[in-house]
């Protein structure tokens, strides 16, 4: 089963290929995504790397969390599903 990782504090110059190449040292990378701002098209400074197995994801976390990538100290941890924001819930039951 694949495991998605959150990678934060990325340089705005970091490319998907750079993340792919770096994380491939820890295991098989299934996919890489770098979200962009919908208005400006500029990268948002974080991304997601999907690893083939949970073991490879744990290795990537140990290998990269707190390490320097592109001149920035990155944060790497398991990605969790986004929880709904109750403050903006427009569901009036």
Protein Blocks (a to p, Z undefined) as FASTA:
>chain_A
ZZddddehiafkbcfklmmmmmmmnoccfbdcddddfklopaehiacdddfblklmmmmm
mmmgopaeehiacdddddddddddfklmcbdZZ
